[in-house]
Amino acid sequence: MEYKVSYNESWSGDGTHYDQRITAKMRKEELAEFNAAIAEKKRKINEKIIKNNMDVNYLCFARFLVCGKNHTTLTTRDVFLSHFRLYGDKRIKDRNTLIVVKLSGT
């Protein structure tokens, strides 16, 4: 996956301000793998009898990504950074993030 980070401002339909954008160019398989990882973790959490606060947060706020614009929650941004091992990138700040997914042919 290739990605760029920019700080273009945008607003979601519900009025949330997004001031960070990650444009990710990925293969269809990478997008499917990311969404499958979220679905699997949600399934495992649902099987637990006792859930902690992190489990509930993940269930409520982790969202699947689609091709195009994704107005993400901080939880989805964190899952994205963790899944693609981007936590070391100092350009990515802890703020509302618009993740733009563009599919590549390779």
Long-range contacts (C-beta under 8 A, 24 or more apart in sequence): 1-25, 1-26, 1-27, 1-30, 1-84, 2-26, 2-104, 3-84, 3-86, 5-89, 5-91, 5-92, 8-98, 10-98, 12-71, 13-71, 16-71, 16-96, 17-96, 18-71, 18-96, 18-97, 18-98, 19-95, 19-96, 20-92, 20-93, 20-95, 20-96, 20-97, 20-98, 21-97, 21-98, 21-99, 21-100, 22-80, 22-92, 22-97, 22-98, 22-99, 22-100, 23-100, 23-102, 24-84, 24-99, 24-100, 24-101, 24-102, 25-102, 25-103, 25-104, 26-101, 26-102, 26-103, 26-104, 27-103, 27-104, 27-106, 28-103, 31-65, 31-67, 31-101, 31-103, 34-65, 34-80, 34-83, 34-84, 35-64, 35-65, 37-79, 37-83, 38-62, 38-63, 38-64, 38-79, 39-64, 65-99, 65-101, 66-101, 67-101, 67-102, 67-103, 68-100, 68-101, 69-98, 69-99, 69-100, 70-98, 70-99, 70-100, 70-101, 71-96, 71-98, 72-96, 72-97, 72-98, 72-99
